[in-house]
Amino acid sequence: MKQADYPKGWDEDRVKRVLAHYDNQSEEEAIAEDEAAWEDSSHRFMKIPNDLVPVVRELLARREGVEESRSKE
């Protein structure tokens, strides 16, 4: 994969670390990680129709861009 193919903030090393994390995780560790995500009150899980996923991604990208520009001020 070329560098340009990675999302902003990602590179080959980061991808390898994430893959290694999940490849080496036991079933119990995976379950604990999932349960912890559900208990995190700073995020929500939502069921979104597939045709709306691109719209939601665009909204999240815009929000991230706004937050990044605010942090540089």
C-alpha positions as CSV (number, residue, x, y, z in Angstrom):
1,M,0.0,0.0,0.0
2,K,1.3,3.4,-0.9
3,Q,1.5,6.1,1.8
4,A,-1.2,8.1,0.0
5,D,-3.6,5.2,0.4
6,Y,-3.7,5.5,4.2
7,P,-6.2,7.7,6.1
8,K,-4.8,10.9,7.6
9,G,-2.7,10.0,10.7
10,W,-2.1,6.4,9.6
11,D,0.9,4.7,8.1
12,E,2.1,1.1,7.5
13,D,3.6,0.9,11.0
14,R,0.3,1.9,12.7
15,V,-1.6,-0.6,10.6
16,K,0.8,-3.4,11.5
17,R,0.4,-2.5,15.3
18,V,-3.4,-2.6,15.1
19,L,-3.3,-5.9,13.3
20,A,-0.9,-7.4,15.7
21,H,-3.1,-6.2,18.6
22,Y,-6.1,-8.0,17.3
23,D,-4.2,-11.1,16.0
24,N,-2.6,-11.6,19.4
25,Q,-5.7,-10.9,21.5
26,S,-7.4,-13.8,23.3
27,E,-11.2,-14.3,23.1
28,E,-11.5,-13.1,26.7
29,E,-9.5,-9.9,26.0
30,A,-11.6,-9.2,22.9
31,I,-14.8,-9.6,24.9
32,A,-13.5,-7.3,27.7
33,E,-12.5,-4.7,25.1
34,D,-16.0,-4.8,23.6
35,E,-17.7,-4.6,26.9
36,A,-15.6,-1.6,27.9
37,A,-16.5,0.2,24.7
38,W,-20.2,-0.3,25.6
39,E,-19.6,1.2,29.0
40,D,-17.8,4.3,27.7
41,S,-20.3,7.1,28.2
42,S,-18.4,9.4,25.9
43,H,-19.6,7.6,22.8
44,R,-22.8,6.0,21.5
45,F,-23.5,3.0,19.3
46,M,-26.2,3.6,16.7
47,K,-27.8,1.4,14.0
48,I,-27.6,3.4,10.8
49,P,-29.1,2.3,7.5
50,N,-26.3,1.5,5.0
51,D,-27.4,4.2,2.5
52,L,-26.8,6.8,5.2
53,V,-23.4,5.7,6.2
54,P,-21.6,8.0,3.7
55,V,-23.5,11.0,5.0
56,V,-22.7,10.2,8.6
57,R,-19.0,9.7,7.7
58,E,-19.0,13.1,5.9
59,L,-20.5,14.8,9.0
60,L,-17.9,13.2,11.3
61,A,-15.1,14.2,8.9
62,R,-16.4,17.8,9.0
63,R,-16.6,17.8,12.8
64,E,-13.1,16.4,13.0
65,G,-11.8,19.2,10.7
66,V,-13.5,21.8,12.9
67,E,-12.0,20.4,16.1
68,E,-8.6,20.3,14.5
69,S,-8.8,23.9,13.4
70,R,-9.9,24.9,16.9
71,S,-7.0,23.1,18.5
72,K,-4.6,25.1,16.4
73,E,-5.9,28.5,17.6
